[in-house]
């Protein structure tokens, strides 16, 4: 068999949406589930996560409605439109992150309480910041913690105070390519392409990008 790469022409087609789920065990024994829908269409890889916000007895629906828009905006500000998948031949496929707190089917159920207890992937406090919500969202798509004592990756064990996956993230916290690895791996497997990498949108010249469509030429 030759070493030629065989794959379908992703630039002319699409990958149907499917649900990706799994279970992760961190270096220190923390275990959690990730789940999201993902597909490729119109030169973009779209990740969709539907989160069911469940108010505890001490939280009212109007109170929840007042904060969920801030959380949604914060999650998408930090995770969406930050990286593009790049093939060896130079095609670029921006990663679109879409989160919603409504719908008929959900990937995750998150209990919202007023108490100041421990926040984790499936338990949020009513007063948490958009950045903390974005941190917990990272776990939903398979990202590890990046602070000492957290759910750190078994292989590399990164700790990074500038990362959204640090403890106590703030408005200056960033996402990094390593946190999109599951998405990169999915795209490579579905297309049959080797050498797929992630490139920060900051590295792509503005003139290359069609700002209106978010599609790379």
Buried (B, 14 or more C-beta within 10 A) or exposed (E): EEEEEEEEEBEEEEBEEEEBEEEBEBBEEBEBBBBBBBBBEEBBBBBBBBBBBBBEEEBEEEBBEEBBEEBBBBBBBBBBBBBBBBBEEEBBBBBBBBBBBEEEEBBBEBEBBBEEEEBBBBBBBBEBBBBBBBBBBBBBBBBBBBBEEBBBBEEEEBBBEEBBBBBEBEEEBBBBEBBBBBBBEBBBEBBEBEEBEBBEBEEBEEEEBEEEEBBBE
